Amino acid sequence: MGSCSINGCDVVIKTFGQPNRAKPLYSETTTLIVNTMKELEIKRYIGVTGGFLDIKGDKKTFFNKLGAIAFRILYSEMILDKKKELQILEESKLDWTLVRLPFVKEHKESKKIKVNSLDMPGFKISAEGIAQFLIEQVSCSNYIYKAPFISN
């Protein structure tokens, strides 16, 4: 089996996910990645999280607030770990972007990506849409130190 390295990279894109109800490892993996990026002098970090993550300044609709509350009740350990992950990024001094996602579903609807800094602009996004937006962020500085919501 070959080895994998981020040495020589300019950007790290993290799309780590876990099975339902597994012990959350988001903050732990983020800590390892951030420390390695600092050692290798890589400044740009792009990651994904759920739209349920509440951040100061959000202006979510009643429906989206209700969904976030339900996630906090059903997945409290994961939510706490995701908040810790955000705190790690905020304190990292890296040029980070954490993209908040709705439900990931393959669909044939518009491939146009909707972006909103304050609330989820739709209820689903395709894997293709996520990939497109993440790749665009490599050369875009609009969302550095931010956690935009995206959808199709």
Backbone hydrogen bonds, N-H to C=O, Kabsch-Sander energy under -0.5 kcal/mol:
donor,donor_aa,acceptor,acceptor_aa,energy
9,C,6,I,-2.0
12,V,44,R,-2.3
14,K,12,V,-0.6
14,K,46,I,-3.1
15,T,13,I,-0.6
22,A,19,P,-1.9
29,T,25,L,-2.8
30,T,26,Y,-2.3
31,T,27,S,-2.4
32,L,28,E,-2.0
33,I,29,T,-2.4
34,V,30,T,-3.1
35,N,31,T,-2.5
36,T,32,L,-2.0
37,M,33,I,-2.9
38,K,34,V,-2.4
39,E,35,N,-2.1
40,L,36,T,-2.1
41,E,37,M,-0.5
41,E,38,K,-0.9
42,I,37,M,-2.8
43,K,41,E,-0.5
44,R,10,D,-1.0
45,Y,43,K,-0.6
45,Y,95,D,-1.9
46,I,12,V,-2.7
47,G,97,T,-2.6
48,V,14,K,-0.9
49,T,99,V,-2.6
51,G,101,L,-2.7
53,L,50,G,-1.5
58,D,55,I,-2.4
59,K,118,L,-1.9
65,K,61,T,-2.6
66,L,62,F,-2.4
67,G,63,F,-2.1
68,A,64,N,-2.0
69,I,65,K,-2.2
70,A,66,L,-2.4
71,F,67,G,-2.3
72,R,68,A,-2.2
73,I,69,I,-1.9
74,L,70,A,-2.9
75,Y,71,F,-3.0
76,S,73,I,-0.6
79,I,75,Y,-2.5
80,L,76,S,-2.3
81,D,77,E,-1.8
82,K,78,M,-2.6
83,K,79,I,-2.2
84,K,80,L,-1.9
85,E,81,D,-2.2
86,L,82,K,-2.1
87,Q,83,K,-2.1
88,I,84,K,-2.4
89,L,85,E,-2.0
90,E,86,L,-2.7
91,E,87,Q,-1.9
92,S,89,L,-1.1
95,D,43,K,-3.2
96,W,94,L,-1.4
97,T,45,Y,-1.6
98,L,146,K,-2.1
99,V,47,G,-3.2
99,V,97,T,-0.5
100,R,148,P,-3.4
101,L,49,T,-2.4
103,F,123,F,-1.3
105,K,103,F,-0.7
105,K,125,I,-2.2
114,K,151,S,-3.4
116,N,149,F,-2.2
125,I,103,F,-2.0
130,I,126,S,-2.2
131,A,127,A,-2.6
132,Q,128,E,-2.5
133,F,129,G,-2.3
134,L,130,I,-2.8
135,I,131,A,-2.5
136,E,132,Q,-1.9
137,Q,133,F,-1.5
138,V,134,L,-0.6
138,V,135,I,-1.1
139,S,135,I,-0.5
139,S,136,E,-0.8
144,I,141,S,-1.2
145,Y,96,W,-3.7
146,K,96,W,-0.7
146,K,143,Y,-1.6
149,F,116,N,-3.1
150,I,100,R,-2.0
151,S,114,K,-1.7
152,N,124,K,-2.3
